[in-house]
């Protein structure tokens, strides 16, 4: 590895125990100093953004920035509550209020990852967002999906599988057969 002068010349950076490493288009690794990285990527709270609010953590958003009535009426579908930034972030994200489908707690989170999801702060369950039910959220957060993505979701994800349908039918038939057998034994 060797040092480079400009931290913004790389495709992506890796932060690990050896420091900050920039990876260029050829896959070569370049060690970047902390000062150079901070100069190229200043914390968002210091750039004077008018779109977002600086908060110390997600809990502060929930406690101080969301109306009580909105918290009490939160449902399973995420509701946009605003754009926020946190310490050491170089940008901002949209945050959403929702009720967890697993533990039924009301929480707030931002959209994570390539497979967009929001996570419960209590049970850490990931709620995946799809291009049919959550198109507005995904567009707001900059996720680009095509008509092909929507068709794939409709065909393979949203539709119940044939195997599950057959399993349910066979299970019902087995239960009915056992009931019929027991009735015949009792009556004879």
URGICOR-V757567 format. One record per backbone hydrogen bond with DSSP energy under -1.0 kcal/mol. CO is the residue of the C=O (numbers start at 0). NH is the residue of the N-H. If there is no record, write none. Layout:
# URGICOR-V757567
co	nh
CO	NH
CO	NH
This chain:
# URGICOR-V757567
co	nh
5	8
11	22
13	20
15	18
18	15
19	31
20	13
21	29
22	10
22	11
23	26
27	23
29	21
30	3
32	36
33	37
34	38
35	39
36	40
42	45
43	46
52	84
56	60
57	61
58	62
59	63
60	64
66	70
67	71
68	72
74	98
78	96
81	94
82	52
83	92
84	54
85	88
88	43
92	83
94	80
95	108
96	78
97	106
99	103
104	99
106	97
108	95
111	116
115	128
116	111
117	126
124	119
126	117
129	133
133	137
134	138
135	139
136	140
137	142
138	141
145	149
146	150
147	151
148	152
149	153
150	154
151	155
152	156
152	157
160	164
161	165
162	166
163	167
164	168
165	169
166	170
167	171
168	172
169	173
170	174
171	175
172	176
173	177
174	178
175	179
176	180
177	181
178	182
179	183
180	184
181	185
182	186
183	187
